[in-house]
Amino acid sequence: MVLPPGMNKAAGLEAALRELEISRHNVVGVGDAENDHSFMKVCGCSAAVANALPMVKEAADIRLVGDHGHGVIELIEKLSREDARIVPPERHGIRLGVDGRGEEVHIEPHRGSILIAGSSGIGKSTVATALTERMAEGKYEFCVFDPEGDYDELENAVSIGDSNTAPSVDEGLKLLGKAEGNVVFNTQSLAIADRPAFFANLLPKIAELRGRTGRPHWLIVDEAHHLLPASRENIAQMLPEELPSVIFITVHPEAVAIEALRTVKFIVALGDKAHDVFTQFCELAGIEAPGDHSLYDDDEVLVWDLDAGKQIRAVKAERPRQAHKRHTRKYAEGELGEDHSFYFRGPDNALNLRAQNLMLFLQIAEGVDDRTWEHHLRAAHYSEWFRDVIKDPELAQEAAEIEGDASLSAVESRKRISEVVTQRYTAPSKGQ
């Protein structure tokens, strides 16, 4: 047989997969000869029959006992019994990190959902960002539901929606329909109360796409306690019967709907109170809590594989190559939510002026009376908010220096605070 340069079984398979909109990870290839070697490398799982060449056997994920057609029948029966579990985790999984014994820890899309939880600002989205990098390297496709613009500049993905414009579901699904298309749905422009409804509309469509094409392999849901709240009554009707492999990220696992938590098979907990995550989860799920385990290094996370028993492992998590930065638009003009807003109340607690972002903070600050302004200034409330909510220690330090300068008048301190904020968080112009 004579073929043009670059044309082989692998090229044919890739063309067919593009036409069918099916991921290579959802394909099992079986072969025996040298010309099968190239297309088996493209498949998510490769198998060699007993009569295969040594080089084909060496490269295959599975070495079958039967030869020729008997080996193919053996593979089909194995698939019927084990499905995606026929592939070892190190081949099919996404590396989370390495445990204390030097063993790699992987997550796998067929194993069920994952919960990443811990206190605010502890590094949950950093872990998620590193996972998206590993997904992209392995040609696994992902979709991020981003309520607050934290993943707006995520590499290897197209972000739709911004602080002014809601994302289009149709546009996002069109992008996801393309091979190796990763999408971030940024719903920062939507009111907090409207985001769960948007998510409820989007989730079944992503589940349908995944059921038809096997893609996206992962759905990452940030602020899961807002999108799937335990207080919402129709969560069971909202969740599709076949839920895509979801990574739920939350500060409050106890506030996530139990229907979503029941799909979780793997938990990653961060911070000093990491073990509380397991305790809260087990109380909600009605299962026995695992034994205690402590973290020793700042870059460690606690991991519990529910299918593997009660052992919790400390894992040194992968770090992302890209610097994950919380997008300034979120803080400049986004909707931070009631529990993260700044409230001008004054010394007599007579006011209740809410600033849900930095630009509103500056507007309200300009209009409040001097007594109210100086009450919060001398109590160091401004630097506290910048440090604990805005997560900007440099801004907090500059504000603290202004708060500590007793020689400044209310007008002067207001001007100084305004200057340091606008220098770091100039609100983007509309339409950008």
Summary of the structure (lengths in Angstrom):
residues: 432
radius of gyration: 25.6
end to end distance: 55.3
largest distance: 89.4
contacts: 1341
relative contact order: 0.09
helix: 44%
strand: 17%
